[in-house]
Amino acid sequence: MNVRSQISMVFHLDKCIGCHTCSIACKNIWTDRKGTEYMWWNNVETKPGTGFPTAWEDQQKYRGGWELQDGKLRLRSTSKAKTITNIFHNPSMPSMDDYYEPWTYTYGDLFNAPEGADQPVARPISQVTGEYINIEAGPNWDDDLGGSPVYAESDPNLKNLTPDQREQLFAVERLVFFYFPRICNHCLNPSCVASCPSGALYKRGEDGIVLIDQKRCRGWRACVAACPYKKSFYNWSTGKSEKCVLCYPRLETGQAPACFHSCVGRIRYLGVLLYDADRIEEVAASPTDQLVDAHRSLVLNPRDPAVIAAALANGIHESVIESAQSSPVYKFVKEWKLALPPHIEFRTLPMLYYVPPMSPVMAHRDETTVGGVSEEFFHDIEDSRVPLQFLANLFGAGHQGKVLYALKKQKAIRTYRRAVTVGDIPMDVATAMLREADCSPEEAEAVYNLTSLCTFEERFVIPPMHREEAIEMMRDPLEHKGSTGFGFMESPRRGL
Amino acid sequence: MTIPGPFILDQIFLVVFPYVSVIIFVLVSIRRYRREAFTFTSLSSQFLENQNHFWGLVPFHFGIITVLLGHLVGFLVPRELLAWNSHPIRLYILEGSALIAALLTLVGLTSILLRRLTDPKVRAVTSRADWVVLGSFVVQILSGLYVAVYHSWGSSWFAALAAPYLWSLVTLQPDISPVASLPWMVKVHMTSAWLMIAFAPFTRLVHILVVPNPYLWRKAQVVRWYTKWALRRGSA
């Protein structure tokens, strides 16, 4: 057992209101620079929809992530031999057209235009060329277009849905969508790291944050192609790739990342998970239907004395273990089994989990109205407006079991809480539902508390990072003061 | 005032230039790597334009690498090269492949130039230094092709004449007599090569210095331990 700690995340999709506050918080801090205008380290997608970059989930097109070949993991986009031939032109590299061409407006015209019959207009200009452009796409072009034939119907997750299920998803008055906020998953088996010819990408041993060493990145672009979530971006101005840094300078000073901190719907949770690093390869190569369970089995119980001993032996600080014991992520992922990894079939073992959304599932249509109460316990989940298969494609590698489990439990807890607070449902019905959903009343209360009443401190259990101790060994802390961030004070000037 | 004779010019272009160029190359590269490691990148523009990129960059790189390797072979093992060329068939094969590689480079360079000139996004990230680099490649490749076509069997006379000259530079006993009588186009080719070496460290050509060799033998996943690294640094 090789115990390591990982800062992990849970996004509770049922609470996401799609306000994009997270995206803006991130943009203002990290990607408001030349060359990064088009990047959204954090973005919020409408599902069904094509997302950002367009149809990123379609690995036939983007060739990201790993695939199993004769039981062995291979990168879809590259290999040691292919790196030599493809370094001049990466055939799996997306281009700016797959994202969008960033633009601004000629705001000066509003003030400087000569007096005339018409109102002055600020015209859009490209932030790459400075020329006038016709805007053809944007970072969130299909926002709220859940039923659109152009966008929603091109969602790769619809691939194995029956025509009936598709119709169900797009029928007028039954239209449904939910939001899918995304950041870098800080995977355990990151394909971006494995693909980098220069070895510039790395996973931090202490907390598992995946970073790109800006001084070693040579712009070979392999990570952009290899990441199946398309969360590694190429800065076209500096010629370096960049990605979500999980706001590590904030984490190191005990603050939640900006997107977590600013989340209006309070959908985000962050905490430490302890995992067994020796089993990563074996788990990542599991058969598709066992991936979710195998991934979950990597996560170790931070209260198990054997795990604690192994963690201490591996140099994990006691305070980090304590932090792991009160991690909200551990509860959602391991104890309650409510949170599921996105597209685990890409085999990168993402460490950002999602609680599948209940809202689009709950309501069903009677003759003319949309109702919320059903006679049977769980009949409306299998009969839901969003076909279960769609959610299974997103969160269960195409297999419905784990998603159904999470949705049933959520529904049972809702019914139970309704019985407690409103009282219009008999308590014996509610507890019977809980039993069927593999949930005790105590667990239901705990889930309810962490979902609905959670405080800042309960949502974000940030471990002490002990960077100061490491730094003290190297240099005078006073001298080092103020030098967090990218860690070097050279201006990120484009080379000639 | 007298115009310096060809001998003086040869001395400047073929003796002074090489030494000055190599010194500039080494010193500037080291200084740039130590002070501006951030600027060591390929500055790829594939992200901005993904179609013509293939037809430019792939033939250019495969062509130029083959051509440079050919020069290197002539420099390192001139005797063996001459022995190989002693059979006309083998000479034709070698010269033919070299010419194909050079033409491949020319095709690639042409589409790179057209792409840089016509695509507005790529032009937006093209600096003056990029034009200098591309312009010098035009000179270098056209002069090289001219020499290959009009002063044939270069692989043999390179081994016989240029290799001794280059070795005389390496051994710090510069002797231009082997190349002094070569046609002027060959001298243009050599002089512009030395110039390119001199300005390479100021341009995007530095990406040649950081070609990724460790990838071939490193493990797939890279983990950096700050604490362990700090301990190592602290004890050192």
Contacts between the chains, C-beta under 8 A, distances in Angstrom:
chain1	res1	chain2	res2	distance
A	80	B	215	6.6
A	80	B	216	5.5
A	83	B	212	7.3
A	83	B	215	5.8
A	83	B	216	7.9
A	87	B	211	8.0
A	87	B	212	7.4
A	88	B	57	4.6
A	88	B	58	5.3
A	88	B	60	7.8
A	88	B	61	4.3
A	88	B	62	7.6
A	89	B	46	6.5
A	89	B	53	5.8
A	89	B	54	4.7
A	89	B	57	5.1
A	89	B	58	5.1
A	90	B	46	6.5
A	91	B	54	7.9
A	93	B	46	5.5
A	93	B	47	6.9
A	93	B	50	6.7
A	94	B	47	7.8
A	94	B	50	7.9
A	95	B	46	7.2
A	95	B	47	5.8
A	95	B	48	7.1
A	95	B	49	7.1
A	95	B	50	3.8
A	96	B	47	5.8
A	96	B	48	5.6
A	96	B	121	7.2
A	97	B	50	7.7
A	101	B	121	7.8
A	126	B	121	7.9
A	128	B	48	6.9
A	128	B	121	5.1
A	128	B	124	5.4
A	129	B	120	4.6
A	129	B	121	5.8
A	129	B	123	7.6
A	129	B	124	4.7
A	130	B	124	7.2
A	131	B	120	6.2
A	189	B	221	7.1
A	190	B	221	7.2
A	193	B	220	7.7
A	193	B	221	5.7
A	193	B	222	5.4
A	194	B	220	4.1
A	194	B	221	6.0
A	196	B	215	7.5
A	196	B	222	7.6
A	197	B	212	3.4
A	197	B	215	4.3
A	198	B	210	7.1
A	198	B	212	4.7
A	198	B	214	7.7
A	198	B	215	7.3
A	199	B	212	7.6
A	199	B	214	5.6
A	199	B	215	6.8
A	199	B	218	5.9
A	199	B	222	5.5
A	201	B	222	6.6
A	202	B	222	4.2
A	202	B	223	6.4
A	202	B	224	4.5
A	203	B	221	6.8
A	203	B	222	6.9
A	203	B	223	5.0
A	203	B	224	7.5
A	204	B	223	7.6
A	204	B	224	6.1
A	204	B	225	7.9
A	204	B	226	6.7
A	205	B	223	4.9
A	205	B	224	6.2
A	205	B	225	3.7
A	205	B	226	7.1
A	205	B	227	7.7
A	205	B	228	7.2
A	206	B	225	6.8
A	206	B	226	6.0
A	206	B	227	6.4
A	214	B	38	6.1
A	215	B	37	4.2
A	215	B	38	5.7
A	215	B	40	8.0
A	216	B	37	7.8
A	217	B	41	6.7
A	218	B	40	6.5
A	218	B	41	5.1
A	218	B	42	5.6
A	218	B	207	6.3
A	218	B	210	5.3
A	218	B	212	6.9
A	219	B	41	4.1
A	219	B	42	4.5
A	219	B	43	6.3
A	219	B	44	4.9
A	219	B	207	7.9
A	220	B	42	6.4
A	220	B	44	7.5
A	220	B	212	6.5
A	221	B	44	5.9
A	221	B	46	6.4
A	221	B	47	7.1
A	224	B	47	7.7
A	234	B	44	7.6
A	234	B	47	4.5
A	236	B	45	7.1
A	236	B	47	5.2
A	236	B	48	5.5
A	236	B	125	6.4
A	237	B	125	6.9
A	238	B	38	7.5
A	238	B	41	7.4
A	239	B	41	3.9
A	239	B	42	6.6
A	239	B	43	3.9
A	239	B	44	6.4
A	240	B	38	7.5
A	240	B	41	5.9
A	315	B	227	6.7
A	315	B	228	7.9
A	466	B	227	7.4
A	467	B	226	6.8
A	469	B	227	7.6
A	470	B	226	5.1
A	470	B	227	4.8
A	470	B	230	4.1
A	471	B	230	7.1
A	473	B	230	4.8
A	473	B	231	6.4
A	473	B	233	7.6
A	473	B	234	3.9
A	474	B	230	5.2
A	474	B	233	5.3
A	474	B	234	5.6
A	488	B	38	7.6
A	490	B	35	7.7
A	490	B	36	6.5
A	490	B	37	7.9
A	490	B	38	5.6
A	492	B	38	6.1
A	493	B	36	7.6
A	493	B	38	7.3
A	493	B	39	6.6
A	494	B	39	7.3
A	494	B	43	7.3
A	494	B	125	7.9
A	494	B	127	7.9
A	495	B	36	7.3
A	495	B	38	7.6
A	495	B	39	3.0
A	495	B	40	6.9
A	495	B	41	6.1
A	495	B	43	6.4
A	495	B	204	6.4
A	495	B	206	7.3
A	496	B	39	7.6
A	496	B	127	5.5
A	496	B	129	3.9
A	496	B	130	7.7
A	496	B	202	6.2
A	496	B	203	5.4
A	496	B	204	6.5
